[in-house]
Amino acid sequence: MEWYRSILAFHVIAIISWMAGILYLYRLLVYCAERRHEHPKVEELLQTMSRRLWKAITLPAMIAAWIAGLAMIHLNPGLMKMPWFHVKLLSVILMTASTLYAGKQVGVVQRSETLPRGGFFRFMNEVPTLLMIVVVIMVIVRPWS
């Protein structure tokens, strides 16, 4: 258990980076859907920004958060017996799906293919926020424990 708090700190840092990345990535996807065809330089800039954000921040942070989280479960397997933790884990799985979907859309941007409308990405930008609220409530309040 001596490593647990260090892993927890790394986990929290990774989660903050993941959330910053995914929220900004969906905002970039809104711009890509609505504005990228205005000028070739705009499209090139949005392609570069979304690719770098995905590859350098969002995806690595998500992977780091999962690795640290799984390490904490390994060190404290009793977490798996707590109902609040199952809700948290489901929320993290849904957040991962939302993140992977955004990454798939970054590929669409890179290939200059047709994207869903900007309003769809505005909606999708709210999904990680709502899931984050659930996760924080589960971890801090720990209902059903």
Secondary structure, DSSP 8 states (H G I E B T S, - for coil): -TTHHHHHHHHHHHHHHHHHHHHHHHHHHHHHHHHTTS-HHHHHHHHHHHHHIIIIIIHHHHHHHHHHHHHHHHH-GGGGG-HHHHHHHHHHHHHHHHHHHHHHHHHHHHTT-----HHHHHHHHHHHHHHHHHHHHHHHH-TT-
